[in-house]
């Protein structure tokens, strides 16, 4: 049965709230937009003082033909573009699904608190537009994007308070994957993004609230202490359902207004880039009704291919 495109678009907007997406121009790769984000994040810092560059991505410098280019690593490419000469600025890639940037931040926090590093650049960038199947409606949610942040050691009772990560690989590993086109007549050997959306929805609804609650317990806090919830911008229906379930874990029937900033409606789901760009816009005061003041507690949460879930509790300095 052929469904009219206007009906598909209307239903898509109702479920996801996405009415805009951003795609890179043909000449740009993932490492190119990552470099732009990194350069902006490093303003005011001596880039030669970086101990690590951690780059979260999943598809490499993907080409329009669906080729996933990951050699050399994208972190190494960004370090090269930044013209950093310090050989002890270690360039590392993290493929961890959409939860990759947050896992990079968690990894950086562990390095810093262990004493192994003092300053780390964490990048999240992706260009899934190069892997979209035009015959798959699920592809409509994805967009391209890049974000970066610099983490450094500080003598303050603020910053990252706790974090929790889980990987469910026994049954859920291939809920999001690369696969052939949904069009059986398309004989190309190239691969496209494919997801089992309903199963991912059920998985995220169960695991993300539990992981956030566990991270708050590690910080000896509850959801009542939280000013903002920064959640991976997957689609609005799923994100609101996750946060509602989280509050129910605390026997709270209502979610406070303006606790969850959203950008998915005009930026789409840019995979690892959603959280750093969301945080950037929040910090710059560019999200209406959303601010983060000194002492405020924010929870970051993400879910992605693998399946991987993580959460982090952060107090604004």
C-alpha positions as a Markdown table, in Angstrom:
| # | Residue | x | y | z |
|---|---|---|---|---|
| 1 | Unk | 0.0 | 0.0 | 0.0 |
| 2 | Unk | 1.4 | 3.4 | -1.0 |
| 3 | Unk | 1.0 | 6.0 | 1.8 |
| 4 | Unk | 0.9 | 9.7 | 0.6 |
| 5 | Unk | 4.1 | 11.5 | 1.5 |
| 6 | Unk | 2.1 | 14.3 | 3.2 |
| 7 | Unk | 0.6 | 11.7 | 5.6 |
| 8 | Unk | 4.1 | 10.2 | 6.3 |
| 9 | Unk | 5.5 | 13.7 | 7.0 |
| 10 | Unk | 2.6 | 14.6 | 9.3 |
| 11 | Unk | 2.9 | 11.4 | 11.3 |
| 12 | Unk | 6.7 | 11.8 | 11.5 |
| 13 | Unk | 6.3 | 15.4 | 12.9 |
| 14 | Unk | 3.7 | 14.2 | 15.4 |
| 15 | Unk | 6.0 | 11.5 | 16.8 |
| 16 | Unk | 9.4 | 13.2 | 16.7 |
| 17 | Unk | 8.6 | 16.9 | 16.6 |
| 18 | Unk | 11.4 | 17.2 | 13.9 |
| 19 | Unk | 10.6 | 19.8 | 11.2 |
| 20 | Unk | 14.3 | 20.7 | 10.3 |
| 21 | Unk | 17.6 | 18.9 | 9.9 |
| 22 | Unk | 21.1 | 19.9 | 9.1 |
| 23 | Unk | 23.3 | 18.1 | 6.5 |
| 24 | Unk | 26.9 | 18.9 | 5.7 |
| 25 | Unk | 27.8 | 20.1 | 2.2 |
| 26 | Unk | 29.4 | 17.6 | -0.2 |
| 27 | Unk | 33.0 | 18.7 | 0.5 |
| 28 | Unk | 32.9 | 18.4 | 4.3 |
| 29 | Unk | 33.6 | 15.2 | 6.3 |
| 30 | Unk | 33.1 | 14.4 | 9.9 |
| 31 | Unk | 36.6 | 15.4 | 10.9 |
| 32 | Unk | 36.2 | 18.8 | 9.1 |
| 33 | Unk | 33.1 | 19.8 | 11.2 |
| 34 | Unk | 34.8 | 18.3 | 14.3 |
| 35 | Unk | 37.8 | 20.6 | 13.7 |
| 36 | Unk | 35.5 | 23.6 | 13.5 |
| 37 | Unk | 33.9 | 22.7 | 16.8 |
| 38 | Unk | 37.2 | 21.9 | 18.4 |
| 39 | Unk | 38.7 | 25.2 | 17.4 |
| 40 | Unk | 35.8 | 27.1 | 18.9 |
| 41 | Unk | 36.0 | 25.1 | 22.1 |
| 42 | Unk | 39.7 | 25.7 | 22.4 |
| 43 | Unk | 39.4 | 29.5 | 22.3 |
| 44 | Unk | 41.4 | 30.9 | 25.3 |
| 45 | Unk | 43.3 | 27.6 | 25.8 |
| 46 | Unk | 46.8 | 26.7 | 24.9 |
| 47 | Unk | 46.1 | 23.7 | 22.6 |
| 48 | Unk | 49.6 | 22.4 | 23.1 |
| 49 | Unk | 48.7 | 21.8 | 26.7 |
| 50 | Unk | 46.1 | 19.1 | 25.9 |
| 51 | Unk | 46.8 | 15.7 | 27.3 |
| 52 | Unk | 44.2 | 13.9 | 25.2 |
| 53 | Unk | 41.9 | 14.5 | 22.3 |
| 54 | Unk | 39.0 | 12.1 | 22.6 |
| 55 | Unk | 36.8 | 11.9 | 19.5 |
| 56 | Unk | 33.4 | 10.1 | 19.6 |
| 57 | Unk | 31.9 | 9.0 | 16.3 |
| 58 | Unk | 30.6 | 5.9 | 14.7 |
| 59 | Unk | 30.8 | 6.3 | 10.9 |
| 60 | Unk | 34.2 | 7.8 | 10.3 |
| 61 | Unk | 34.7 | 10.4 | 7.5 |
| 62 | Unk | 31.8 | 8.8 | 5.6 |
| 63 | Unk | 31.6 | 9.5 | 1.9 |
| 64 | Unk | 28.5 | 9.9 | -0.2 |
| 65 | Unk | 29.1 | 6.4 | -1.5 |
| 66 | Unk | 28.7 | 5.0 | 2.1 |
| 67 | Unk | 32.4 | 4.3 | 2.6 |
| 68 | Unk | 33.4 | 4.5 | 6.3 |
| 69 | Unk | 36.9 | 6.0 | 6.4 |
| 70 | Unk | 38.6 | 5.6 | 9.8 |
| 71 | Unk | 42.3 | 5.3 | 9.0 |
| 72 | Unk | 44.0 | 7.4 | 10.3 |
| 73 | Unk | 41.7 | 7.9 | 13.3 |
| 74 | Unk | 39.5 | 11.0 | 13.3 |
| 75 | Unk | 41.1 | 12.2 | 16.5 |
| 76 | Unk | 44.5 | 12.1 | 14.7 |
| 77 | Unk | 43.0 | 14.1 | 11.8 |
| 78 | Unk | 41.6 | 16.8 | 14.1 |
| 79 | Unk | 45.0 | 17.0 | 15.9 |
| 80 | Unk | 46.6 | 17.4 | 12.5 |
| 81 | Unk | 44.2 | 20.1 | 11.4 |
| 82 | Unk | 44.8 | 22.0 | 14.7 |
| 83 | Unk | 48.5 | 21.8 | 14.0 |
| 84 | Unk | 49.3 | 20.6 | 17.5 |
| 85 | Unk | 52.9 | 19.6 | 17.7 |
| 86 | Unk | 53.0 | 18.1 | 21.2 |
| 87 | Unk | 53.5 | 14.3 | 20.8 |
| 88 | Unk | 52.0 | 13.7 | 24.2 |
| 89 | Unk | 48.7 | 15.0 | 23.2 |
| 90 | Unk | 47.2 | 11.6 | 22.7 |
| 91 | Unk | 44.5 | 11.3 | 20.0 |
| 92 | Unk | 41.9 | 8.6 | 20.7 |
| 93 | Unk | 38.6 | 7.6 | 18.9 |
| 94 | Unk | 35.6 | 6.2 | 20.7 |
| 95 | Unk | 32.9 | 4.4 | 18.8 |
| 96 | Unk | 30.1 | 4.0 | 21.3 |
| 97 | Unk | 26.8 | 4.7 | 19.5 |
| 98 | Unk | 25.0 | 7.9 | 20.2 |
| 99 | Unk | 26.2 | 7.7 | 23.8 |
| 100 | Unk | 29.8 | 8.2 | 22.6 |
| 101 | Unk | 30.4 | 11.9 | 23.4 |
| 102 | Unk | 29.1 | 11.4 | 27.0 |
| 103 | Unk | 31.3 | 8.3 | 27.3 |
| 104 | Unk | 34.2 | 10.4 | 26.1 |
| 105 | Unk | 33.5 | 12.9 | 28.9 |
| 106 | Unk | 33.2 | 10.1 | 31.4 |
| 107 | Unk | 36.6 | 8.7 | 30.2 |
| 108 | Unk | 38.2 | 12.1 | 30.4 |
| 109 | Unk | 36.9 | 12.5 | 34.0 |
| 110 | Unk | 38.5 | 9.2 | 34.9 |
| 111 | Unk | 41.8 | 10.2 | 33.4 |
| 112 | Unk | 41.8 | 13.6 | 35.1 |
| 113 | Unk | 40.8 | 12.2 | 38.5 |
| 114 | Unk | 43.4 | 9.5 | 38.3 |
| 115 | Unk | 46.1 | 12.2 | 37.9 |
| 116 | Unk | 47.0 | 11.0 | 34.4 |
| 117 | Unk | 45.8 | 14.2 | 32.7 |
| 118 | Unk | 45.0 | 17.8 | 33.4 |
| 119 | Unk | 43.2 | 19.0 | 30.2 |
| 120 | Unk | 41.3 | 17.0 | 27.7 |
| 121 | Unk | 39.3 | 17.9 | 24.5 |
| 122 | Unk | 36.2 | 15.8 | 24.0 |
| 123 | Unk | 34.6 | 15.9 | 20.5 |
| 124 | Unk | 31.4 | 14.4 | 19.3 |
| 125 | Unk | 30.7 | 14.6 | 15.6 |
| 126 | Unk | 28.8 | 12.6 | 13.0 |
| 127 | Unk | 27.6 | 12.8 | 9.4 |
| 128 | Unk | 24.9 | 10.1 | 9.1 |
| 129 | Unk | 23.5 | 11.9 | 6.1 |
| 130 | Unk | 26.0 | 9.9 | 4.1 |
| 131 | Unk | 24.4 | 6.6 | 5.2 |
| 132 | Unk | 20.7 | 7.4 | 4.9 |
| 133 | Unk | 18.5 | 4.9 | 3.0 |
| 134 | Unk | 15.9 | 6.9 | 0.9 |
| 135 | Unk | 13.6 | 3.9 | 1.2 |
| 136 | Unk | 13.6 | 3.9 | 5.0 |
| 137 | Unk | 11.3 | 6.3 | 6.9 |
| 138 | Unk | 13.5 | 6.0 | 10.0 |
| 139 | Unk | 16.3 | 7.8 | 8.2 |
| 140 | Unk | 14.2 | 11.0 | 8.4 |
| 141 | Unk | 15.2 | 11.6 | 12.0 |
| 142 | Unk | 19.0 | 11.8 | 11.5 |
| 143 | Unk | 21.1 | 14.9 | 10.9 |
| 144 | Unk | 24.8 | 15.9 | 10.9 |
| 145 | Unk | 26.5 | 17.9 | 13.6 |
| 146 | Unk | 29.6 | 18.4 | 15.8 |
| 147 | Unk | 30.2 | 19.7 | 19.3 |
| 148 | Unk | 33.3 | 19.8 | 21.6 |
| 149 | Unk | 34.2 | 20.7 | 25.2 |
| 150 | Unk | 37.4 | 21.1 | 27.1 |
| 151 | Unk | 37.6 | 19.4 | 30.5 |
| 152 | Unk | 40.3 | 20.3 | 33.0 |
| 153 | Unk | 41.2 | 19.7 | 36.6 |
| 154 | Unk | 39.9 | 22.3 | 39.1 |
| 155 | Unk | 39.9 | 22.7 | 42.9 |
| 156 | Unk | 36.2 | 23.2 | 43.3 |
| 157 | Unk | 33.3 | 21.2 | 44.7 |
| 158 | Unk | 31.6 | 21.3 | 41.3 |
| 159 | Unk | 31.9 | 19.7 | 37.9 |
| 160 | Unk | 31.3 | 16.0 | 37.4 |
| 161 | Unk | 29.9 | 14.4 | 40.5 |
| 162 | Unk | 29.2 | 10.9 | 39.3 |
| 163 | Unk | 28.5 | 8.7 | 36.3 |
| 164 | Unk | 27.1 | 5.3 | 35.3 |
| 165 | Unk | 27.5 | 3.3 | 32.1 |
| 166 | Unk | 25.9 | 0.0 | 31.0 |
| 167 | Unk | 26.2 | -2.1 | 27.8 |
| 168 | Unk | 23.5 | -4.6 | 27.0 |
| 169 | Unk | 24.9 | -6.8 | 24.3 |
| 170 | Unk | 23.4 | -10.2 | 24.9 |
| 171 | Unk | 20.1 | -9.6 | 23.0 |
| 172 | Unk | 20.2 | -5.9 | 22.0 |
| 173 | Unk | 23.5 | -5.5 | 20.1 |
| 174 | Unk | 22.1 | -5.2 | 16.6 |
| 175 | Unk | 19.0 | -3.1 | 17.3 |
| 176 | Unk | 20.9 | -0.3 | 15.4 |
| 177 | Unk | 23.3 | -1.4 | 12.7 |
| 178 | Unk | 24.5 | -0.9 | 9.1 |
| 179 | Unk | 22.5 | -3.0 | 6.6 |
| 180 | Unk | 21.3 | -3.2 | 3.0 |
| 181 | Unk | 18.6 | -0.9 | 1.7 |
| 182 | Unk | 14.9 | -1.6 | 2.5 |
| 183 | Unk | 14.3 | -1.5 | -1.2 |
| 184 | Unk | 14.6 | -5.2 | -2.4 |
| 185 | Unk | 15.2 | -4.0 | -6.0 |
| 186 | Unk | 18.2 | -2.0 | -5.0 |
| 187 | Unk | 21.2 | -4.3 | -5.8 |
| 188 | Unk | 23.9 | -2.0 | -4.5 |
| 189 | Unk | 26.3 | -3.6 | -2.0 |
| 190 | Unk | 26.5 | -0.3 | 0.0 |
| 191 | Unk | 25.2 | -0.2 | 3.6 |
| 192 | Unk | 22.8 | 2.1 | 5.2 |
| 193 | Unk | 21.7 | 2.9 | 8.8 |
| 194 | Unk | 19.0 | 0.6 | 10.0 |
| 195 | Unk | 17.3 | 0.5 | 13.3 |
| 196 | Unk | 14.5 | -1.5 | 15.0 |
| 197 | Unk | 12.8 | 1.6 | 16.3 |
| 198 | Unk | 10.1 | 0.1 | 18.4 |
| 199 | Unk | 12.5 | -2.2 | 20.2 |
| 200 | Unk | 15.0 | 0.6 | 20.8 |
| 201 | Unk | 12.1 | 2.7 | 22.3 |
| 202 | Unk | 11.2 | -0.1 | 24.7 |
| 203 | Unk | 14.8 | -0.6 | 25.6 |
| 204 | Unk | 15.5 | 3.1 | 26.3 |
| 205 | Unk | 12.3 | 3.5 | 28.3 |
| 206 | Unk | 13.4 | 0.8 | 30.7 |
| 207 | Unk | 17.2 | 1.4 | 31.0 |
| 208 | Unk | 17.8 | 5.1 | 30.7 |
| 209 | Unk | 15.6 | 6.1 | 33.8 |
| 210 | Unk | 17.3 | 3.3 | 35.8 |
| 211 | Unk | 20.7 | 4.5 | 34.8 |
| 212 | Unk | 20.0 | 8.1 | 35.7 |
| 213 | Unk | 18.6 | 7.1 | 39.1 |
| 214 | Unk | 21.7 | 5.0 | 39.8 |
| 215 | Unk | 24.0 | 7.9 | 38.9 |
| 216 | Unk | 22.1 | 10.3 | 41.2 |
| 217 | Unk | 22.3 | 7.8 | 44.0 |
| 218 | Unk | 26.1 | 7.7 | 43.5 |
| 219 | Unk | 26.2 | 11.4 | 43.9 |
| 220 | Unk | 23.9 | 11.1 | 47.0 |
| 221 | Unk | 21.2 | 13.2 | 45.2 |
| 222 | Unk | 17.6 | 12.6 | 44.0 |
| 223 | Unk | 15.7 | 13.9 | 41.0 |
| 224 | Unk | 14.4 | 16.7 | 43.3 |
| 225 | Unk | 17.9 | 18.2 | 43.3 |
| 226 | Unk | 18.1 | 18.4 | 39.5 |
| 227 | Unk | 17.6 | 21.7 | 37.7 |
| 228 | Unk | 18.1 | 20.4 | 34.1 |
| 229 | Unk | 18.0 | 17.0 | 32.4 |
| 230 | Unk | 20.1 | 17.0 | 29.2 |
| 231 | Unk | 19.1 | 13.9 | 27.3 |
| 232 | Unk | 20.2 | 12.6 | 23.9 |
| 233 | Unk | 18.0 | 14.2 | 21.3 |
| 234 | Unk | 16.6 | 11.0 | 19.8 |
| 235 | Unk | 13.0 | 12.1 | 19.2 |
| 236 | Unk | 10.7 | 14.1 | 21.4 |
| 237 | Unk | 8.1 | 11.4 | 22.1 |
| 238 | Unk | 10.8 | 9.0 | 23.4 |
| 239 | Unk | 12.7 | 11.6 | 25.4 |
| 240 | Unk | 9.5 | 12.8 | 27.2 |
| 241 | Unk | 8.5 | 9.3 | 27.9 |
| 242 | Unk | 11.9 | 8.5 | 29.4 |
| 243 | Unk | 11.8 | 11.6 | 31.7 |
| 244 | Unk | 8.3 | 10.8 | 32.8 |
| 245 | Unk | 9.3 | 7.3 | 33.7 |
| 246 | Unk | 12.3 | 8.7 | 35.6 |
| 247 | Unk | 10.1 | 10.8 | 37.8 |
| 248 | Unk | 7.8 | 7.9 | 38.4 |
| 249 | Unk | 10.8 | 6.0 | 39.9 |
| 250 | Unk | 10.7 | 8.7 | 42.6 |
| 251 | Unk | 6.9 | 8.5 | 42.9 |
| 252 | Unk | 6.5 | 11.9 | 41.3 |
| 253 | Unk | 3.6 | 12.0 | 38.9 |
| 254 | Unk | 4.4 | 15.3 | 37.2 |
| 255 | Unk | 7.5 | 16.4 | 35.3 |
| 256 | Unk | 8.4 | 20.1 | 36.1 |
| 257 | Unk | 8.1 | 22.5 | 33.3 |
| 258 | Unk | 11.3 | 23.7 | 31.6 |
| 259 | Unk | 13.5 | 20.9 | 33.2 |
| 260 | Unk | 14.3 | 19.3 | 29.8 |
| 261 | Unk | 15.7 | 21.6 | 27.0 |
| 262 | Unk | 15.1 | 20.2 | 23.5 |
| 263 | Unk | 16.7 | 21.0 | 20.2 |
| 264 | Unk | 15.6 | 17.9 | 18.2 |
| 265 | Unk | 12.8 | 19.9 | 16.5 |
| 266 | Unk | 15.2 | 22.1 | 14.5 |
| 267 | Unk | 18.6 | 20.2 | 14.7 |
| 268 | Unk | 17.3 | 16.6 | 14.4 |
| 269 | Unk | 19.1 | 13.6 | 15.9 |
| 270 | Unk | 22.8 | 14.2 | 15.2 |
| 271 | Unk | 23.9 | 11.1 | 17.1 |
| 272 | Unk | 27.0 | 11.9 | 19.3 |
| 273 | Unk | 26.7 | 15.6 | 18.6 |
| 274 | Unk | 23.3 | 16.1 | 20.2 |
| 275 | Unk | 24.5 | 16.5 | 23.8 |
| 276 | Unk | 27.5 | 18.8 | 23.3 |
| 277 | Unk | 25.5 | 21.1 | 21.0 |
| 278 | Unk | 22.6 | 21.1 | 23.5 |
| 279 | Unk | 25.0 | 21.9 | 26.3 |
| 280 | Unk | 26.7 | 24.6 | 24.3 |
| 281 | Unk | 23.4 | 26.3 | 23.5 |
| 282 | Unk | 22.3 | 26.1 | 27.1 |
| 283 | Unk | 25.5 | 27.6 | 28.4 |
| 284 | Unk | 25.2 | 30.5 | 25.9 |
| 285 | Unk | 21.7 | 31.2 | 27.0 |
| 286 | Unk | 20.3 | 30.5 | 23.5 |
| 287 | Unk | 17.5 | 28.2 | 24.6 |
| 288 | Unk | 14.3 | 29.9 | 25.7 |
| 289 | Unk | 13.3 | 29.3 | 29.4 |
| 290 | Unk | 16.5 | 27.5 | 30.1 |
| 291 | Unk | 19.5 | 28.6 | 32.1 |
| 292 | Unk | 22.2 | 26.9 | 34.2 |
| 293 | Unk | 23.3 | 29.0 | 37.2 |
| 294 | Unk | 26.2 | 28.4 | 39.6 |
| 295 | Unk | 25.4 | 25.5 | 41.9 |
| 296 | Unk | 22.7 | 24.0 | 39.7 |
| 297 | Unk | 22.7 | 20.3 | 39.1 |
| 298 | Unk | 22.3 | 18.9 | 35.6 |
| 299 | Unk | 21.9 | 15.3 | 34.6 |
| 300 | Unk | 23.2 | 14.1 | 31.2 |
| 301 | Unk | 21.9 | 10.9 | 29.7 |
| 302 | Unk | 22.3 | 9.1 | 26.4 |
| 303 | Unk | 21.5 | 5.8 | 24.7 |
| 304 | Unk | 22.9 | 4.4 | 21.5 |
| 305 | Unk | 24.0 | 1.5 | 19.4 |
| 306 | Unk | 25.5 | -1.4 | 21.1 |
| 307 | Unk | 23.2 | -1.0 | 23.0 |
| 308 | Unk | 24.9 | 1.4 | 25.4 |
| 309 | Unk | 23.4 | 3.7 | 28.0 |
| 310 | Unk | 25.2 | 6.3 | 30.2 |
| 311 | Unk | 24.3 | 9.0 | 32.7 |
| 312 | Unk | 26.3 | 11.7 | 34.4 |
| 313 | Unk | 25.6 | 14.1 | 37.2 |
| 314 | Unk | 27.1 | 17.6 | 36.9 |
| 315 | Unk | 27.1 | 20.7 | 39.1 |
| 316 | Unk | 27.7 | 24.0 | 37.5 |
| 317 | Unk | 30.7 | 25.8 | 39.0 |
